[in-house]
Amino acid sequence: MRSYYFIRHGSPHIESSEFNVAGFEKAMLGLMDPPLSVKGRQEALALAEPVRRLGVERLISSTLLRASETASLIAQDTGIPFEHQYDDLKEFAPGAHAPGESRILDFLASPVWPQLAREWFMPKLYRFLVIYYLAQWRIGKTTGGDSLAQMREKVYRILSVLDSMPETKIAAVCHGYWIFFLKYVIAGARKRDLLRYSWVHTCSVTRVDVLGERCYRVGFYARNMTANDSYF
């Protein structure tokens, strides 16, 4: 049986003290491309042995640095070929919020808070904002992002690329939102189900089995290889 493994990248380089709503909205538009942090490189290297045990024969990745660097580190450690990077694997962008509606969020993310408070609070604020923006996207209140139809097309284009490769076990290093939508598309869920799926942690693995032509099944979803949270 052909199986594809979708891996979320390691933690990117971004400090809690650098967080602000403007930067967050830039990320929500898909305009940020940070490299891996030291922690992220360690996470990627820790994935090498699990990926080897899965029998992966080829690696691909998104074109964003945090994904391509994760795949490159795994490839260097395992010797698994890594040659291809795809724009269709780039992170889903829900879009920016309507102007004038982020004053409270600006206050919560402002530098007036003490450094220790920011380090504790900012990851939690980021997680809240991710859910909030996804909810706003779902009801059409964000602009400039990907539509559900566009994400469905990207998912199937990547699955078609994987189907065309000679290897039967292939890993694609991509992003949390992307894997979130992968499960949604394969499951054929309704749009209201988008808020029900669990968060995809860094360096977790989702397996998709090929049952037939354009027929897929999620074998397991967001299985943690390292139990670390990150901003992206």
GISULPE-V44658 format. One record per run of one state. SS is the DSSP state (@ for helix, = for strand, . for the rest). FROM is the first residue (numbers start at 0). TO is the last residue. If there is no record, write none. Layout:
SS & FROM & TO
SS & FROM & TO
This chain:
. & 0 & 1
= & 2 & 7
. & 8 & 10
= & 11 & 11
. & 12 & 14
@ & 15 & 17
. & 18 & 19
@ & 20 & 27
. & 28 & 34
= & 35 & 35
. & 36 & 36
@ & 37 & 52
. & 53 & 56
= & 57 & 61
. & 62 & 63
@ & 64 & 77
. & 78 & 79
= & 80 & 85
@ & 86 & 88
. & 89 & 94
= & 95 & 96
. & 97 & 101
@ & 102 & 107
. & 108 & 113
@ & 114 & 137
. & 138 & 140
= & 141 & 142
. & 143 & 146
@ & 147 & 163
. & 164 & 167
= & 168 & 173
. & 174 & 174
@ & 175 & 186
. & 187 & 189
@ & 190 & 194
. & 195 & 202
= & 203 & 211
. & 212 & 213
= & 214 & 223
. & 224 & 231
